[in-house]
Amino acid sequence: MTLQIWTWLLIAITFSIYIGIAIWSRASSTKEFYVAGGGVSPLANGLATAADWMSAASFISMAGLISFSGYDGSVYLMGWTGGYVLLALLLAPYLRKFGKFTVPDFIGDRYYSNVARSVAVFCALIVSFTYVAGQMRGVGLVFSRFLEVDITTGVLIGMIIVLFYAVLGGMKGITYTQVAQYCVLIFAFMVPAIFISIQMTGIPIPQLGFGSTGTDGIYLLDKLDGLHRELGFHEYTTGSKSKLDVFFITAALMVGTAGLPHVIVRFFTVKKVSDARKSAGWALLFIAILYTTAPAIAVFARTNLIETVSNKPYKQLPPWFENWEKTGLMTFDDKNNDGLVQYVADPILNELTVDKDIIVLANPEIANLPNWVIALVAAGGLAAALSTAAGLLLVISASVSHDLIKKMINPEISEKSELIAARVSAVIAVSIAGYFGINPPDFVAATVALAFGLAAASFFPAIILGIFVKRMNKEGAVAGMIIGMLCMLFYMVKFKFDWFGGGTQEDWWFGISPEGFGTVAMMINFTTSIGIAFMFPKPPIEIQELVENIRIPSGSGKAHVH
């Protein structure tokens, strides 16, 4: 069968499964819509969390980013993996014990203030919209290549699909859909990696294959370093970023992970605190399978790409090159009219432009794998993007319907009306997300990295201080969140959108990139929160008791505040 038929077949099968699950598990109450009724098993929640967590950035963009950045790309591996450990150990059990539906719900009740709740809702919307833009962009990329439509049409198709099962099923439908999506995306990620590892090294385990010798007897990484030197790129296994920037990006990704509202809300879907810990362990195992494979795919793809196209006659390039050229995501400009593809580091001499986001999707084609494997990767990319987009849309709709309307504007609203409000807000949210997917601020992983910086700058300090510092009051938390978020937004728009002029890399403060500035904004948030908190009275005694009780394991006796 042709690639087109395989693609349509696999996407039709997987989408039918997702929609069928949504219909089977549709939400009939607000508790089912927000937290799946609170009765999800640890294993199912672990699978769903892994799918929610491994977005288009992880599946489509991360290996591509490592492939082009080499050692510098390792910050994404370290930050995102370490961040999940931080979330699982430091936050998840305590938030589950608190027992609310959303992060703004926790912040509003912990800081006994609707102002704090409002700020948290604003932060949740900013973080979620930035993150979901990357997912919709990923959907558009997959559709544009494999269904041969433009990116805008691809994004619109993705919007319709995700809207159907997110609006109908709520968290209950999303949870079981994400279990299926994890199975699809991990199978789609691993199959080509295993194929190519055997092809290039004879070893079926990609994690071992990329660190071993190829069929020519040369270590793959040594070979890739040599290819990079010849073309003028910095060596693949050495970094070009400063240690300070590497540290700040890694830290921003870690603490941003621990502040992501769509991941945190997953721990509210299990029955008890111990289940939250178990599901975190399962999720980490499922995440590790993909994250340990990504560096291998990056090396395989980079080596194959350079050997296939560099200094080769354009007219003799394989069909996959022309297929990706049609999407506009790979372009060749024969500057010296010699008919050869000059792929070099010098931007003046370089004739080949490759979008970082296509490397995972193009990898099976470059390696000349069977059509069904290539189509499988397309289905996996869609599963990754749609699973996270659905989780984010739920956070957005819950923030509006539950935290804004139910808790602040109209506390007397009926459950049926609240459910309608949640679904309407999801429709509006997906429309805005689609716009940003068509007009994203950067490639997928960079767009998502900015969302992590925003989460680090706003939520992380408020949640940590809310759990572990009884003295933290509403004044400190609100001031910290506002200042932290404003600092991150200013730096982001200055250096990503050049709104205020001087937005070049040379102008970065202390050499820290926008992706790493979330750490600085987080420090400012912590400093502001603690400084302001001590200028105002302590929280009410019942809030201090609440904080004490959150931290004490169930069944160990009542906490006392002295």
TORKEKE-263029 format. One record per residue (C-alpha): x, y, z; residue in three letters. Coordinates in steps of 0.02 Angstrom, whole numbers, plus 50000, padded with zeros to 5 digits. Layout:
<rs>
XYZALA ...
</rs>
This chain:
<rs>
500005000050000MET 500545017949970THR 501075029450112LEU 499505039950087GLN 498355024850109ILE 499325018550261TRP 499245035850339THR 497385037850313TRP 497075020250376LEU 498085021850538LEU 497445039250576ILE 495645033650543ALA 495855018650659ILE 496675028550801THR 495465043050788PHE 493985031050790SER 494665023550951ILE 494855040851032TYR 493105046350982ILE 492355029651033GLY 493145031051205ILE 492505048951221ALA 490735043351183ILE 490865028351301TRP 491555038551446SER 490705055351421ARG 490555066051577ALA 488825068051655SER 489335078451807SER 490575092351845THR 491625080551952LYS 491795068751804GLU 492155083451688PHE 493505090951800TYR 494335075851885VAL 493565060251803ALA 492525057051959GLY 494105054752064GLY 494115035952035GLY 495505032551908VAL 496705018251948SER 498575022351975PRO 499105012551820LEU 497825020751706ALA 498235037751780ASN 500095034451754GLY 499795030551570LEU 498655045751550ALA 499895057151640THR 501305051151528ALA 500265054851373ALA 499735071751444ASP 501535075651486TRP 502345069451324MET 501675082551208SER 502095086851029ALA 503655095051102ALA 504245078251171SER 503715067351024PHE 503975078650874ILE 505155092450926SER 506325086851065MET 507335074150965ALA 507405086750822GLY 508035100050939LEU 509375088251008ILE 509775082950830SER 510185100850777PHE 510885107150944SER 511835091650998GLY 512465093151176TYR 511525109551201ASP 509875100551174GLY 510185089751328SER 509475103751436VAL 507735098551379TYR 508025080451429LEU 508725085151599MET 507455098751636GLY 505885089551585TRP 506365072951665THR 507035080751825GLY 505505091951834GLY 504335077251834TYR 505295069351979VAL 505155085952071LEU 503285086452039LEU 503005068352091ALA 503975069552254LEU 503725087452309LEU 501985092652256LEU 500815078952192ALA 500405069852357PRO 500085086052452TYR 498985093552317LEU 497985077352307ARG 497715077752494LYS 497075095552479PHE 495755088052363GLY 495265102352247LYS 494885102152061PHE 496165114651995THR 497765124152038VAL 496825140952051PRO 495635131852170ASP 497105127152282PHE 497855144652275ILE 496165153152304GLY 495775142552459ASP 497555141752528ARG 497765160552514TYR 495955163952569TYR 495725176852432SER 494765178852270ASN 496125190752212VAL 497385176452228ALA 496165165152136ARG 495965178051996SER 497845179951975VAL 498025161051971ALA 496665159651839VAL 497555172751733PHE 499215163551752CYS 498405146751710ALA 497655154051551LEU 499295162151495ILE 500305146251528VAL 499015134751448SER 498765145251291PHE 500645146651264THR 500835127951286TYR 499335123051179VAL 499975133851035ALA 501445121851020GLY 500275106851016GLN 499165113850879MET 500725118350779ARG 501275100050796GLY 499575094050732VAL 499725105650583GLY 501475099150543LEU 500905081050539VAL 499375084350433PHE 500305095850312SER 501535082250265ARG 500595065950277PHE 498855071250223LEU 499585083850099GLU 498605098850161VAL 499305115650216ASP 499725118650400ILE 498195129750426THR 497015116150365THR 497945103450472GLY 497715114050627VAL 495855116150590LEU 495615097150573ILE 496535094550739GLY 495455107650824MET 493855098750773ILE 494475081650834ILE 495155087551001VAL 493625098251031LEU 492475083351006PHE 493215072051139TYR 493785085651259ALA 492095094451263VAL 491065078551265LEU 492085067951384GLY 492905080751498GLY 494275073651609MET 493425056751615LYS 493445055051425GLY 495175062951410ILE 495925051051539THR 495445035051449TYR 495795042751279THR 497545047151340GLN 497845029151395VAL 497535023951214ALA 498575038551149GLN 500065033751256TYR 500035016151183CYS 499965023351007VAL 501315036551031LEU 502585025351120ILE 502375011550990PHE 502555024450851ALA 504125031850933PHE 504995015350971MET 504675005250811VAL 505665016450692PRO 507015018950825ALA 507255000050839ILE 507234997950649PHE 508565011450623ILE 509635005650769SER 509724988150690ILE 510024996050518GLN 511465007150577MET 512274996950717THR 511514979550720GLY 510904982650898ILE 508994982250925PRO 509034993351081ILE 509175011651024PRO 509835017551193GLN 511345006051170LEU 511445007750981GLY 511835026250969PHE 513325024451087GLY 514095009950990SER 514985007350825THR 514105008150658GLY 514224995550516THR 515845004250462ASP 516675000850630GLY 516695019250684ILE 515795025050840TYR 514215034050785LEU 514535049250894LEU 516335050750833ASP 515705049650655LYS 514415063150685LEU 515705074450767ASP 516785072350612GLY 515345076550495LEU 514975092150598HIS 516785097950591ARG 516835095650402GLU 515275106350380LEU 515825119950502GLY 514565115950641PHE 515165114750821HIS 515495096650873GLU 513905087150912TYR 514545081051081THR 515135098251141THR 514035112951187GLY 514005130951130SER 512895137751269LYS 513645145451425SER 513565134851583LYS 512515148451664LEU 511205147751526ASP 511185128751529VAL 510885129151717PHE 509515142151704PHE 508595133451561ILE 508685116551650THR 508055124251813ALA 506655133651724ALA 506065117751638LEU 506145108151802MET 505185120351911VAL 504035124551765GLY 503575106251753THR 503135106251937ALA 502005121251909GLY 501085115351752LEU 499215115551791PRO 498725102151663HIS 499955089651739VAL 499555093851920ILE 497685091451892VAL 497995073251843ARG 498415069252025PHE 496665074752076PHE 495895060651973THR 496445046252086VAL 495545039852241LYS 496835043352377LYS 498545050952415VAL 499485034352401SER 498735032052227ASP 499445049152177ALA 501185043052225ARG 500955026452134LYS 500305034751976SER 501795046751979ALA 502965031751985GLY 502085023251839TRP 502085039351738ALA 503955041751766LEU 504285024151701LEU 503215026951547PHE 504005043951514ILE 505765036851532ALA 505485024851386ILE 505285039351265LEU 506525051151346TYR 507955038751346THR 507605034851162THR 507545052951100ALA 509455055851101PRO 509675039950997ALA 508395045650868ILE 509265062650863ALA 510945054750821VAL 510225042550693PHE 509235056250606ALA 510635069050604ARG 511895056650533THR 510695050250400ASN 510165067850350LEU 511945074050325ILE 512505058450232GLU 510955058450121THR 510915076750065VAL 512575085450099SER 513545088949938ASN 512375077649838LYS 511615082249668PRO 509905089949700TYR 509105080649554LYS 509665063849625GLN 508975066249800LEU 507695053149859PRO 505805056449847PRO 505625060550032TRP 506595076750004PHE 505355082949875GLU 503905077749986ASN 504525088550129TRP 504965102850011GLU 503125103849963LYS 502685107850144THR 503895122650146GLY 504745115250300LEU 506305110350202MET 506995121850067THR 508465121549947PHE 509185137449871ASP 510565133849743ASP 511575149549775LYS 513075144849665ASN 512055135949531ASN 513115120149536ASP 511645108449566GLY 512415101749728LEU 511625103749900VAL 512845113650008GLN 512335110550188TYR 513565120350296VAL 513575130750455ALA 513995147150365ASP 512295155550335PRO 512965164550180ILE 513535148550095LEU 512205136750164ASN 510895131550036GLU 509805119850141LEU 508535125450271THR 507745111950381VAL 506365115350507ASP 506875107550675LYS 505125100850700ASP 505155088750552ILE 506645077950600ILE 505675064350696VAL 504305063950565LEU 505535063350420ALA 506735051150505ASN 505895034850446PRO 505805041550268GLU 507635046650269ILE 508075029050331ALA 506985021650193ASN 505875011950313LEU 504235003650257PRO 502715014750225ASN 501745007650372TRP 503135013250492VAL 503125030850419ILE 501225031750436ALA 501345025050614LEU 502475039650661VAL 501175051750592ALA 499825043550700ALA 500995044350851GLY 501365062750825GLY 499515066550819LEU 499205056150976ALA 500555065951071ALA 499935082951015ALA 498085079451040LEU 498285071251212SER 499165086551284THR 498045098851192ALA 496525090451270ALA 497255091551446GLY 497685109851421LEU 495955114051353LEU 495195106051508LEU 496275117051620VAL 495705132451523ILE 493865127751530SER 493955123051715ALA 494835139351756SER 493425149151675VAL 491895138851726SER 492425132751899HIS 493685145451966ASP 492985161151884LEU 491105158251864ILE 490705145752004LYS 491895152252137LYS 491835170852103MET 490485177351985ILE 488985166052020ASN 489195154052169PRO 487365148852153GLU 487565142051975ILE 486805124751950SER 487895109851907GLU 487085108451736LYS 487425126851696SER 489225125251757GLU 489475110251642LEU 488785120251495ILE 489955134751540ALA 491435122751545ALA 491025116051372ARG 490725133351296VAL 492375139751367SER 493265124451292ALA 492545129051120VAL 493185146951137ILE 494865140651203ALA 495155128751058VAL 494775142850935SER 496095154051014ILE 497305139351025ALA 497045135950840GLY 497505153950798TYR 499135152550895PHE 499465135550815GLY 499355143750644ILE 500395158850701ASN 501595151650834PRO 502975162250914PRO 504305149050877ASP 504555130650836PHE 503615118250946VAL 504905114551083ALA 505395132851103ALA 503575138251116THR 503275124951248VAL 504875129951341ALA 504155147551359LEU 502595140051440ALA 503715131251566PHE 504585147751604GLY 502895155951634LEU 502365141751751ALA 504015142951845ALA 503825161751863ALA 502035161251926SER 501385144952002PHE 502885135652072PHE 503345147752214PRO 501505150152262ALA 501215131352273ILE 502845127252364ILE 502635141352490LEU 500795136852509GLY 501215119052558ILE 502785121352662PHE 502705138952738VAL 501265142152859LYS 501785160452874ARG 501455163752689MET 499955175052671ASN 498865181052527LYS 499785197652508GLU 501465189252480GLY 500785175952361ALA 499815188152253VAL 501265200452241ALA 502485186452199GLY 501405179052062MET 501065195851981ILE 502875201851984ILE 503565184851928GLY 502335183251784MET 502605201351726LEU 504505199251728CYS 504385183351622MET 503125190951501LEU 504195206551478PHE 505775196451443TYR 504825184751328MET 504045198251219VAL 505645208451217LYS 506765194451153PHE 505525183451059LYS 504425196750980PHE 505595211950991ASP 504185223151053TRP 505315234851151PHE 506825235251035GLY 508565228051062GLY 507915210351059GLY 509495201451002THR 510495187551083GLN 511895199751125GLU 510675209551232ASP 510135194851342TRP 510305199351525TRP 511825190351596PHE 511815179551439GLY 510205170751494ILE 509025165451353SER 507135168351361PRO 506925149451388GLU 508015150751544GLY 507355167151612PHE 505935158151701GLY 507205153551836THR 507635171851865VAL 505785176651868ALA 505475162351991MET 506845169052107MET 506065186352096ILE 504375178552139ASN 505085169452292PHE 505985185152353THR 504465196252328THR 503265183752408SER 504305181152565ILE 504755199652581GLY 502945205652564ILE 502265191552675ALA 503245197652827PHE 502565215352804MET 500775209152833PHE 499895198752968PRO 500005179752975LYS 498645169652888PRO 497105165252993PRO 497345150753114ILE 496205139253012GLU 497325141752859ILE 498865137452963GLN 497985121653023GLU 497525117652843LEU 499355118852790VAL 499885108052936GLU 498595094752893ASN 499085094252708ILE 500865089552758ARG 500425075752882ILE 500145058152810PRO 498375051452822SER 497995042052984GLY 499455049053083SER 498405059653198GLY 497825077653196LYS 499045091853171ALA 499185105753299HIS 499675123653268VAL 500595132253410HIS 
</rs>
